[in-house]
Amino acid sequence: MRILLAHKFMYRGGGTATYIFALWEELEKRGHEIIPFTVAYEQTVPTKYKEFFVSPPAGKNETHLRDMKLSPWTALKLLGRATWSIEAYRKALALVDAAKPDIAYVHNLYSYMSPSPIAAFKRRGLPIVMRVPDMNMVCPGLRAVREGRACLECMDRGLMWSLRFRCHKGSLAGTATRALSMAVHRWVRVYEAVNLFVTPSEFMRQVLIKLGIPAERTVHLPSFYQPNMTAMTTEQSPDRPYILYLGRVAPEKGLDVLVEAAQWLPQGVEVWIAGGDRDGERGRLEALAERLRVGNVRFLGHQEPEPLHGLIEGCLFTVVPSRWHDNCPMAVLESFAHGKPVVGANIGGIPEQIGEDCGLLFEPGDSRDLVAKLNYLLTHSEERLKMGRAALRRLETVYSAEGHCGRLLGLFEALTGGTGVRDTTFAVA
């Protein structure tokens, strides 16, 4: 098959990009051709289709709002990109005409491309599958978090409810832009052009159904993680035993709860936090640790893949303390690949990943419940090893590349062959 793969970022970094490049490699192994469609940043992967890529709304290296020099012209251009991009629409038409794909697999187009390519794909009669790994279709604030707790109130109260709380980065203008663009997308019914929505968690599938998308147009298909190393079946013995967090250091990730819990851990056990800083969160966490006189928390900063593998391999287990509706955090699957259990917040898609035997769940935001679960795993080494082995088995079954790609291609073939998609659930072993 010739598969058009659309995403606003086509360079390494981030959970969605990790998935996209891994999928690209797996599908090419199976003899399929990938036709990328994206924004032409400096670091975007080189390809023969680059002439069809959309120009960046700001500079070629300004990939995120925090990096952009916001002149009035750039702000106006961003508003247009968030709402409806004529350039993206026209280039999508041109790409389909030139490359003649069989199907479009669409990911995050919001903000820098807009959903206008979906309308272009529909105009050319291309079947469209859209993967929904986050809350972009639901929340003007993107993260569905307000005042330190998970929030989906706009689904019941309407998009304008977000203006009252300035949900997008505390900015009234930013929130209004997001709410307005989302209202336009719903008004023009652009998502009705999507044949099938794929979600990495059953939780997210139910959110889409509540949003009004018919259940028969949604499918739960778990992500996959293809490890490039051999997992350990026994624990290492580091000089200092440590619990590991891996991922971005951002407010919605609940790391303040982890820092608070660290003060009640047994003497000699450390908490290592590996990940790049977002929105100044690391500074706030360091101040919190100093205020609480917590001396067993180490901030390691961003880690490249190889050092990160070593950190996971050496830890006792990992923790995912999210405050938001984390759909399918890749950190859980990376931990499983190393045979490590996970202590995760009981929210979003995390409980589906961990299941009943690959770790423990705690109530989001509750540091005392978190420390109880951390201490349980610290003091039950045999149970910890058993959970680690179960986690590795789960990765090899539920989250395997073979299973994911096989079912995804089956969905593609059903749509291109006109037979339709019959099942909407994934049987978890």
C-alpha positions as CSV (number, residue, x, y, z in Angstrom):
1,M,0.0,0.0,0.0
2,R,0.9,3.6,-0.5
3,I,0.2,5.3,2.9
4,L,0.2,9.0,3.3
5,L,1.4,9.8,6.9
6,A,0.5,13.3,8.1
7,H,1.8,14.9,11.3
8,K,2.9,18.5,12.0
9,F,6.4,17.3,13.2
10,M,8.5,14.9,11.2
11,Y,11.6,14.8,13.3
12,R,12.8,12.8,16.3
13,G,11.6,13.7,19.7
14,G,8.4,13.3,21.7
15,G,6.0,10.4,22.1
16,T,4.0,10.8,18.9
17,A,7.2,11.2,16.8
18,T,8.6,8.1,18.4
19,Y,5.5,6.2,17.4
20,I,5.5,7.6,13.8
21,F,9.1,6.8,13.0
22,A,8.8,3.3,14.5
23,L,5.7,2.7,12.5
24,W,7.3,4.1,9.4
25,E,10.2,1.6,9.8
26,E,7.8,-1.3,10.5
27,L,5.5,-0.7,7.6
28,E,8.4,-0.3,5.1
29,K,9.8,-3.7,6.4
30,R,6.4,-5.1,5.2
31,G,6.8,-3.7,1.8
32,H,4.5,-0.6,2.1
33,E,5.5,2.9,1.0
34,I,5.2,5.9,3.3
35,I,4.4,9.3,1.9
36,P,5.1,11.9,4.6
37,F,3.2,15.2,4.8
38,T,4.3,17.8,7.4
39,V,5.7,21.2,8.2
40,A,9.1,22.0,6.6
41,Y,11.3,22.7,9.7
42,E,15.1,22.7,9.5
43,Q,15.2,19.4,11.3
44,T,12.4,17.7,9.4
45,V,13.4,14.4,7.9
46,P,14.7,14.7,4.3
47,T,12.4,13.2,1.7
48,K,11.6,13.4,-2.0
49,Y,8.2,14.9,-1.0
50,K,9.6,18.0,0.7
51,E,8.3,20.3,-2.0
52,F,4.8,19.5,-0.7
53,F,5.6,20.4,2.9
54,V,3.9,23.4,4.5
55,S,6.0,26.4,5.4
56,P,6.6,27.0,9.1
57,P,4.4,29.7,10.7
58,A,7.5,31.3,12.2
59,G,11.2,30.6,11.6
60,K,12.5,27.2,10.4
61,N,13.9,26.4,13.8
62,E,11.0,27.8,15.8
63,T,9.0,24.6,16.3
64,H,7.0,25.5,19.4
65,L,5.3,28.6,20.7
66,R,7.9,29.0,23.4
67,D,10.6,29.3,20.7
68,M,8.8,31.8,18.5
69,K,9.5,35.5,18.3
70,L,5.9,36.7,18.2
71,S,5.5,39.7,15.9
72,P,2.0,40.9,15.0
73,W,2.4,39.2,11.6
74,T,3.5,35.9,13.2
75,A,0.6,36.0,15.7
76,L,-1.9,36.6,12.8
77,K,-0.3,33.8,10.8
78,L,-0.6,31.4,13.8
79,L,-4.3,32.3,14.2
80,G,-4.8,31.4,10.6
81,R,-2.9,28.2,10.9
82,A,-4.8,27.2,14.0
83,T,-8.1,27.8,12.3
84,W,-7.8,26.9,8.6
85,S,-4.7,26.9,6.4
86,I,-5.2,27.4,2.7
87,E,-1.6,26.6,2.1
88,A,-1.9,23.2,3.9
89,Y,-5.1,22.5,2.0
90,R,-3.6,23.2,-1.4
91,K,-0.3,21.4,-0.7
92,A,-2.3,18.4,0.5
93,L,-4.2,18.3,-2.8
94,A,-1.0,18.6,-4.7
95,L,0.7,15.8,-2.8
96,V,-2.3,13.4,-3.3
97,D,-2.3,14.2,-7.0
98,A,1.5,13.6,-7.3
99,A,2.0,10.6,-5.1
100,K,-1.4,8.9,-5.5
101,P,-1.6,7.3,-2.0
102,D,-4.2,4.6,-1.2
103,I,-5.0,6.0,2.3
104,A,-4.2,8.8,4.6
105,Y,-3.2,8.1,8.2
106,V,-3.5,11.5,10.0
107,H,-2.0,12.5,13.4
108,N,-1.7,15.9,15.1
109,L,-2.2,18.7,12.6
110,Y,-3.4,21.2,15.0
111,S,-2.0,24.7,15.4
112,Y,0.6,24.7,12.7
113,M,-1.2,23.0,9.8
114,S,-4.9,23.0,10.9
115,P,-7.3,20.2,9.9
116,S,-7.7,21.6,6.4
117,P,-5.7,18.7,4.8
118,I,-8.4,16.4,6.0
119,A,-10.8,18.3,3.7
120,A,-8.3,18.0,0.9
121,F,-8.0,14.2,1.3
122,K,-11.7,13.9,1.4
123,R,-12.1,15.9,-1.8
124,R,-9.7,13.5,-3.6
125,G,-11.7,10.5,-2.3
126,L,-9.0,9.3,-0.1
127,P,-10.0,7.1,2.9
128,I,-8.9,8.8,6.1
129,V,-7.8,7.2,9.4
130,M,-7.0,9.6,12.2
131,R,-5.1,8.7,15.4
132,V,-6.1,10.6,18.5
133,P,-3.4,10.3,21.2
134,D,-4.3,13.5,23.2
135,M,-7.0,16.0,24.1
136,N,-6.5,18.4,21.2
137,M,-10.0,17.8,19.8
138,V,-11.5,18.2,23.3
139,C,-9.8,20.9,25.3
140,P,-8.9,24.5,24.4
141,G,-6.1,24.2,26.9
142,L,-4.7,21.1,25.2
143,R,-3.9,19.2,28.4
144,A,-7.4,19.0,30.0
145,V,-5.9,20.2,33.4
146,R,-7.2,23.1,35.4
147,E,-5.9,24.3,38.8
148,G,-3.8,21.1,39.3
149,R,-6.5,18.6,38.5
150,A,-7.8,16.8,35.4
151,C,-10.7,18.6,33.8
152,L,-13.1,17.8,30.9
153,E,-15.7,20.4,31.8
154,C,-15.8,22.0,28.3
155,M,-17.4,18.8,27.0
156,D,-20.5,19.6,29.0
157,R,-20.3,23.4,29.4
158,G,-19.0,24.3,25.9
159,L,-15.7,25.6,24.6
160,M,-16.2,29.2,25.8
161,W,-16.1,27.9,29.4
162,S,-12.4,27.8,29.0
163,L,-12.1,31.6,28.7
164,R,-13.2,32.0,32.3
165,F,-10.1,30.2,33.5
166,R,-7.6,31.2,30.6
167,C,-6.9,27.5,30.2
168,H,-4.3,27.8,27.4
169,K,-1.1,28.8,29.2
170,G,-2.9,31.3,31.4
171,S,-3.5,33.6,28.3
172,L,-7.0,34.9,27.5
173,A,-5.9,35.6,23.9
174,G,-4.4,32.2,23.5
175,T,-7.4,30.5,25.0
176,A,-9.8,32.5,22.8
177,T,-7.8,31.5,19.7
178,R,-7.9,27.9,20.5
179,A,-11.6,27.9,21.4
180,L,-12.5,29.9,18.3
181,S,-10.5,27.6,16.0
182,M,-12.0,24.5,17.6
183,A,-15.5,26.0,17.1
184,V,-14.8,26.6,13.5
185,H,-13.6,23.0,12.9
186,R,-16.9,21.8,14.5
187,W,-19.0,24.3,12.6
188,V,-17.6,23.2,9.2
189,R,-17.8,19.5,10.4
190,V,-14.3,18.7,9.1
191,Y,-14.0,15.6,11.3
192,E,-17.0,14.1,9.6
193,A,-14.6,13.5,6.6
194,V,-12.6,11.0,8.8
195,N,-13.6,7.4,8.1
196,L,-12.1,6.0,11.3
197,F,-10.7,7.3,14.5
198,V,-8.0,5.2,16.2
199,T,-7.2,5.7,19.9
200,P,-4.3,4.1,21.9
201,S,-6.6,3.6,24.9
202,E,-10.2,2.6,25.4
203,F,-10.5,5.6,27.7
204,M,-9.8,8.0,24.8
205,R,-12.3,6.1,22.6
206,Q,-15.0,6.7,25.2
207,V,-14.1,10.4,25.3
208,L,-14.5,10.7,21.5
209,I,-17.9,8.9,21.7
210,K,-19.0,11.4,24.4
211,L,-17.8,14.2,22.1
212,G,-20.4,12.9,19.6
213,I,-18.4,10.7,17.2
214,P,-20.3,7.5,16.4
215,A,-19.0,4.5,18.2
216,E,-18.7,2.6,14.9
217,R,-16.2,5.1,13.6
218,T,-13.9,4.6,16.6
219,V,-11.4,1.8,17.2
220,H,-9.2,1.1,20.2
221,L,-5.8,0.1,19.0
222,P,-3.0,0.0,21.6
223,S,0.3,1.6,20.7
224,F,3.5,-0.5,20.3
225,Y,7.1,-0.2,21.4
226,Q,9.9,-2.0,19.6
227,P,12.8,-2.3,22.0
228,N,16.3,-2.2,20.5
229,M,17.9,-4.0,23.5
230,T,17.6,-7.2,25.5
231,A,15.7,-6.9,28.7
232,M,17.2,-8.1,32.0
233,T,15.4,-10.8,33.8
234,T,17.0,-10.1,37.2
235,E,17.6,-6.8,39.0
236,Q,20.9,-5.0,38.9
237,S,22.3,-3.7,42.2
238,P,23.2,0.0,41.8
239,D,25.3,1.7,44.5
240,R,22.2,3.7,45.5
241,P,18.8,2.1,44.9
242,Y,16.6,4.4,43.0
243,I,13.1,4.9,41.6
244,L,13.0,6.5,38.2
245,Y,10.7,8.9,36.4
246,L,11.2,9.4,32.7
247,G,9.4,11.9,30.5
248,R,9.1,15.6,30.2
249,V,9.2,17.7,33.4
250,A,5.9,19.5,33.1
251,P,3.1,20.6,35.5
252,E,0.6,18.0,34.2
253,K,2.9,15.2,34.9
254,G,2.3,15.4,38.7
255,L,6.0,15.4,39.7
256,D,5.2,17.6,42.7
257,V,3.4,14.7,44.2
258,L,6.4,12.5,43.6
259,V,8.7,15.0,45.3
260,E,6.4,15.2,48.3
261,A,6.3,11.4,48.5
262,A,10.1,11.2,48.3
263,Q,10.4,12.6,51.9
264,W,8.7,9.4,53.3
265,L,10.8,6.8,51.5
266,P,13.3,4.6,53.4
267,Q,16.7,6.1,54.0
268,G,19.1,5.4,51.1
269,V,16.4,5.2,48.4
270,E,16.6,8.0,45.8
271,V,14.2,9.3,43.2
272,W,15.7,10.2,39.9
273,I,13.9,12.4,37.4
274,A,15.0,12.1,33.8
275,G,13.5,14.6,31.3
276,G,13.7,18.0,29.8
277,D,12.2,21.0,31.5
278,R,8.9,22.5,30.3
279,D,7.4,25.9,31.4
280,G,9.9,26.3,34.2
281,E,8.6,23.3,36.1
282,R,12.0,22.0,37.1
283,G,12.7,25.2,39.0
284,R,9.4,25.0,40.9
285,L,10.1,21.3,41.8
286,E,13.6,22.1,43.0
287,A,12.2,24.9,45.2
288,L,9.6,22.5,46.5
289,A,12.3,19.9,47.4
290,E,14.3,22.6,49.2
291,R,11.2,23.8,51.1
292,L,10.4,20.3,52.2
293,R,14.1,19.5,52.9
294,V,13.9,16.5,50.6
295,G,17.5,15.5,49.7
296,N,16.9,12.2,47.9
297,V,15.6,13.7,44.6
298,R,18.0,14.1,41.7
299,F,17.1,16.0,38.5
300,L,19.0,14.5,35.5
301,G,17.7,16.6,32.7
302,H,17.1,15.4,29.1
303,Q,18.6,12.0,28.3
304,E,19.5,10.6,24.9
305,P,18.1,7.1,24.2
306,E,21.2,5.1,25.2
307,P,21.8,6.7,28.6
308,L,18.1,6.5,29.2
309,H,18.1,2.8,28.6
310,G,20.8,2.4,31.2
311,L,18.9,4.5,33.7
312,I,15.8,2.3,33.2
313,E,17.8,-0.9,33.4
314,G,19.4,0.2,36.7
315,C,16.3,1.3,38.5
316,L,14.1,-0.7,40.9
317,F,10.9,0.4,39.1
318,T,9.5,3.5,37.5
319,V,6.7,5.9,38.4
320,V,4.2,7.8,36.2
321,P,2.4,10.2,38.6
322,S,0.3,12.1,36.0
323,R,-2.3,14.6,37.0
324,W,-3.8,14.7,33.5
325,H,-5.6,12.1,31.4
326,D,-2.4,10.5,30.0
327,N,-3.7,8.5,27.1
328,C,-0.9,5.9,26.6
329,P,2.4,7.3,28.0
330,M,5.4,5.8,26.2
331,A,7.3,5.8,29.5
332,V,5.2,2.8,30.7
333,L,6.1,0.8,27.6
334,E,9.7,1.7,27.8
335,S,9.7,0.4,31.4
336,F,8.0,-2.8,30.4
337,A,10.7,-3.3,27.7
338,H,13.3,-3.5,30.5
339,G,11.1,-5.8,32.6
340,K,10.3,-3.0,35.1
341,P,7.0,-2.6,36.9
342,V,5.3,0.8,37.0
343,V,3.6,2.7,39.8
344,G,1.1,4.8,37.9
345,A,-1.7,7.3,38.6
346,N,-5.2,5.8,38.2
347,I,-6.2,8.1,35.4
348,G,-6.7,8.2,31.7
349,G,-5.3,5.2,29.8
350,I,-2.6,4.4,32.5
351,P,-4.7,1.7,34.3
352,E,-5.2,-0.1,31.0
353,Q,-1.5,-0.3,30.4
354,I,-0.5,-1.5,33.8
355,G,-3.4,-3.9,34.2
356,E,-3.6,-6.0,37.3
357,D,-0.2,-7.5,37.4
358,C,2.4,-5.1,35.9
359,G,2.6,-2.6,38.7
360,L,0.4,-0.6,41.2
361,L,-2.0,2.3,40.8
362,F,-2.5,5.3,43.2
363,E,-5.0,8.1,43.3
364,P,-3.8,11.1,41.2
365,G,-2.5,13.9,43.4
366,D,-2.4,11.9,46.6
367,S,1.2,11.8,47.8
368,R,0.4,9.5,50.8
369,D,-1.3,6.9,48.6
370,L,1.7,7.2,46.2
371,V,4.3,6.6,49.0
372,A,2.3,3.6,50.2
373,K,2.5,2.0,46.8
374,L,6.2,2.9,46.4
375,N,7.0,1.4,49.8
376,Y,5.1,-1.7,49.0
377,L,7.3,-2.4,45.9
378,L,10.4,-1.4,47.8
379,T,9.8,-4.0,50.5
380,H,8.4,-6.8,48.3
381,S,11.3,-7.7,46.0
382,E,9.9,-11.0,44.8
383,E,6.6,-9.4,43.9
384,R,8.5,-6.6,42.2
385,L,10.4,-9.1,40.0
386,K,7.2,-11.0,39.3
387,M,5.5,-7.8,38.1
388,G,8.5,-7.0,36.0
389,R,8.3,-10.3,34.2
390,A,4.6,-9.8,33.6
391,A,5.3,-6.3,32.2
392,L,7.7,-7.8,29.7
393,R,5.1,-10.4,28.6
394,R,2.5,-7.7,28.3
395,L,4.8,-5.6,26.0
396,E,5.4,-8.7,23.8
397,T,1.6,-9.4,23.5
398,V,-0.6,-6.4,23.9
399,Y,2.0,-3.8,22.7
400,S,3.9,-5.7,20.1
401,A,4.8,-4.2,16.7
402,E,3.5,-7.3,15.0
403,G,0.1,-7.1,16.6
404,H,-0.2,-3.3,16.1
405,C,0.9,-3.2,12.5
406,G,-1.1,-6.3,11.5
407,R,-4.4,-4.9,12.9
408,L,-3.7,-1.3,11.6
409,L,-3.1,-2.7,8.1
410,G,-6.2,-4.8,8.4
411,L,-8.2,-1.6,9.1
412,F,-6.6,0.1,6.1
413,E,-7.4,-2.8,3.8
414,A,-11.0,-2.9,5.1
415,L,-11.4,0.8,4.2
416,T,-9.7,0.8,0.9
417,G,-11.5,-2.4,-0.1
418,G,-14.8,-1.0,0.8
419,T,-15.8,-3.8,3.3
420,G,-16.0,-1.5,6.3
421,V,-14.7,-2.0,9.8
422,R,-16.6,-4.5,11.9
423,D,-15.0,-4.5,15.4
424,T,-14.2,-1.6,17.6
425,T,-12.4,-3.1,20.5
426,F,-9.1,-4.7,21.1
427,A,-8.9,-8.0,23.0
428,V,-6.2,-7.6,25.7
429,A,-4.5,-10.8,26.6
